[in-house]
Each structure stands twice: as C-alpha cells, then as structure tokens.
Amino acid sequence: MNKKQNSPATVTIQDLEDFATSSSDFAFEMQVRKLMQVRQKFPRHGGTYRDPHTDLPRQFDLQSEHVVSNDFHWSRFLHAVECKNLTECGPILISRSKCTRQESGHWFLHTKFPKSPQWTRGPERQYCLASDEHLFTAKFGGLYSRYREGEMVGKSIDHIVNSGSRIKGGDKDIYSRWSQAVASATSLIDVAREVLPLNKQAFMRTAIVPVLVVPNDRLFVVDYDEEGRKTGPVRAVSWTPFYIDYHPPNLPKSIENFRFSFLEIITVDGLAEVMHALNTGAFPGFDVLLDSEVCDDEMRLQCENW
C-alpha cells in the first residue's frame, strides 16, 4: 500500500506543456540569448566540457564576445553565461560583507600582436594564436575596477525553499550552475590568445567574466558587518558580485597568477542594462578596458620588453 502511494504519478502531455511554458531552463536560456544580442550579433551556445568532479561531459549555456578599440589597443570583453530559471518558490539569497583590499579588483589578459603572425581562418573570422611569450596578465583595482574595496560583495549563497513546515536554504543546486559559469569562463582563456587582424595595434586587453543569470525578483541580498551583525533588511537587487577567487589550473607560466576574482549574479533586467551599455560602446564597471591612458605606459613597456 505504501509502495503504491509513493510511486511517481503519470506525466501527461499537459504536464509537459506546462513545464515547457513556465519551467524550462532552455526556454529561459533562449530568452537570455535574445537579450544578449549586441550589434546584431548573437552569443553562441557554449558547447561541452568535462566536469572535474564527476568526470562527465556537461553543457555550457552561452558565451559572448564584444570588441572595441582606442588609439593604442583593442579591448575585448568575454561573457561566460549560465542561466537558472528560478521560480517564486525558490529565490536565492546572497549574504554579503564589505570587499577587502585583497579581494578587490579584477584580472585582465593582455596579448601582444606577433611580429610575424600566422593567420588562421575560423568559421567566423580570421585570427592568429599568440604564443605563451606574447601573453601576460595584470590586476587592476581602485576606481578602475568594478569590484572596489569597501563595497558589498557576496560571500555565501542560499537557494531558499519553503517545504511547508520550515524554510530551508543551501547552495547545492545553485553551485552546480555557477561552477559551470566558471568552467565556461576558464575555457575562454584560449580565446584571449586569438589576436585579430585589427590594424595591428600593439596589444589586445581582454576581460573574462563568469555570469549567472536568474529571472527578475528572484535575487535577494542581506548585508553584514565584520562582526556578523545584519546591517539592513533583506532586499531585492538586479545585480551583485559574488567573491570566488578561483585560480584555473594548468595555466601557462606567463599568466600563472591569473584568477577569476568574482562571479556576477544578475537578473534579466540587470543584464538588459549591461547589454544596452555594450550596444553604445561602453563596458560598465570595466573602464580600464577603454581608457587609453590607464596603464598604457605599462603596456608599452611590456611590449618593448617582449
């Protein structure tokens, strides 16, 4: 009797219709893909990778690239995006504290234009691959960083579920998604090696950002001071950085210090604001990508020393 009561119910065609209409992660991913269109160019589906924890192939969601230039260098912004179609029954709550000086800032990859490039024609463009000696990394902080000392950043994440008898939290389900975003971002390090035939500027400066996108009104934050006291009420936001300090394995010696300091967790409306800025040639929070005066002397010195 108990066995019969606990057996799964039959899934009807209407159940499938309801799931495809309101609960499908893929449908949400396609909505995000449409939103991420910049200058008539869609992001690409990210393909597959091998999960280091399960050793099984997993799928990335979306990867996108945006390129702009100034007088001395080309700047490239790479998004590694994972989508999680959270419902009103399961929002996420990010617990935050102030970003320390050590935690602040973000890392860029810099690629020098080779003197004798060997061009390769890919399915979408022509490029040459820079060797290790033409690749280096640098960290930028202060006013030029999206992640500044003293601002609130996520340190813990909970997927909140009301079981009927009590409220439960935990990060297992969300962790699988944001770890995929980081794995996808790691795969984009190879894209940073691709030097494009764009007037042969001295170097390309690349930012790679892992992103987790969730529906509107599903992202909440609560802030704490250094003694663990809550400093304000829980509130909904459209974007928050989440500190991860991830160091990808097996990096070339020339970029062995490179790391992903933060994951960006953002709602659909927050992502729309970012995409609008990209469509107008801005890189929100990554001003150093566009500022020809910031570290150009350092970049020129590096180029001269190669």
Secondary structure as the mmCIF struct_conf table of DSSP 4:
data_model
#
loop_
_struct_conf.conf_type_id
_struct_conf.id
_struct_conf.beg_label_comp_id
_struct_conf.beg_label_asym_id
_struct_conf.beg_label_seq_id
_struct_conf.end_label_comp_id
_struct_conf.end_label_asym_id
_struct_conf.end_label_seq_id
HELX_RH_AL_P HELX_RH_AL_P1 ASN A 2 GLN A 5
TURN_TY1_P TURN_TY1_P1 ASN A 6 ASN A 6
BEND BEND1 SER A 7 SER A 7
HELX_LH_PP_P HELX_LH_PP_P1 PRO A 8 THR A 12
HELX_RH_AL_P HELX_RH_AL_P2 ILE A 13 SER A 22
TURN_TY1_P TURN_TY1_P2 SER A 23 SER A 23
HELX_RH_AL_P HELX_RH_AL_P3 ASP A 25 LEU A 35
TURN_TY1_P TURN_TY1_P3 MET A 36 MET A 36
STRN STRN1 VAL A 38 VAL A 38
TURN_TY1_P TURN_TY1_P4 ARG A 39 GLN A 40
STRN STRN2 LYS A 41 LYS A 41
HELX_LH_PP_P HELX_LH_PP_P2 PHE A 42 PRO A 43
STRN STRN3 ARG A 44 HIS A 45
STRN STRN4 THR A 48 ARG A 50
TURN_TY1_P TURN_TY1_P5 PRO A 52 THR A 54
STRN STRN5 PRO A 57 GLN A 59
STRN STRN6 LEU A 62 SER A 69
BEND BEND2 ASP A 71 PHE A 72
STRN STRN7 HIS A 73 CYS A 83
TURN_TY1_P TURN_TY1_P6 GLU A 88 CYS A 89
BEND BEND3 GLY A 90 GLY A 90
STRN STRN8 ILE A 92 LYS A 98
HELX_LH_PP_P HELX_LH_PP_P3 CYS A 99 THR A 100
TURN_TY1_P TURN_TY1_P7 ARG A 101 GLU A 103
STRN STRN9 HIS A 106 LYS A 112
HELX_LH_PP_P HELX_LH_PP_P4 PHE A 113 PRO A 114
BEND BEND4 LYS A 115 SER A 116
STRN STRN10 THR A 120 ARG A 121
BEND BEND5 PRO A 123 GLU A 124
STRN STRN11 GLN A 126 LEU A 129
HELX_LH_PP_P HELX_LH_PP_P5 ALA A 130 SER A 131
HELX_RH_3T_P HELX_RH_3T_P1 ASP A 132 HIS A 134
STRN STRN12 LEU A 135 PHE A 140
HELX_RH_3T_P HELX_RH_3T_P2 GLY A 142 TYR A 144
BEND BEND6 ARG A 146 TYR A 147
TURN_TY1_P TURN_TY1_P8 GLU A 149 GLY A 150
BEND BEND7 GLU A 151 GLU A 151
STRN STRN13 MET A 152 HIS A 159
STRN STRN14 VAL A 161 ASN A 162
BEND BEND8 GLY A 164 ARG A 166
STRN STRN15 ILE A 167 LYS A 168
BEND BEND9 ASP A 171 ASP A 171
HELX_RH_AL_P HELX_RH_AL_P4 LYS A 172 SER A 187
TURN_TY1_P TURN_TY1_P9 LEU A 188 ASP A 190
HELX_RH_3T_P HELX_RH_3T_P3 VAL A 191 ARG A 193
STRN STRN16 GLU A 194 VAL A 195
BEND BEND10 LEU A 198 LEU A 198
TURN_TY1_P TURN_TY1_P10 ASN A 199 LYS A 200
BEND BEND11 ALA A 202 ALA A 202
STRN STRN17 PHE A 203 VAL A 214
TURN_TY1_P TURN_TY1_P11 ASN A 216 ASP A 217
STRN STRN18 LEU A 219 ASP A 223
STRN STRN19 TYR A 224 TYR A 224
TURN_TY1_P TURN_TY1_P12 GLU A 226 GLU A 227
BEND BEND12 GLY A 228 GLY A 228
STRN STRN20 LYS A 230 LYS A 230
BEND BEND13 GLY A 232 GLY A 232
STRN STRN21 ARG A 235 ALA A 236
BEND BEND14 SER A 238 SER A 238
STRN STRN22 TRP A 239 TYR A 246
BEND BEND15 PRO A 249 ASN A 250
HELX_RH_3T_P HELX_RH_3T_P4 LYS A 253 ILE A 255
TURN_TY1_P TURN_TY1_P13 GLU A 256 ASN A 257
STRN STRN23 PHE A 260 THR A 267
HELX_RH_AL_P HELX_RH_AL_P5 VAL A 268 ASN A 279
TURN_TY1_P TURN_TY1_P14 THR A 280 GLY A 281
TURN_TY1_P TURN_TY1_P15 PRO A 284 GLY A 285
HELX_RH_3T_P HELX_RH_3T_P5 ASP A 287 LEU A 289
TURN_TY1_P TURN_TY1_P16 LEU A 290 LEU A 290
TURN_TY1_P TURN_TY1_P17 SER A 292 GLU A 293
BEND BEND16 VAL A 294 CYS A 295
HELX_RH_AL_P HELX_RH_AL_P6 ASP A 296 ASN A 305
#
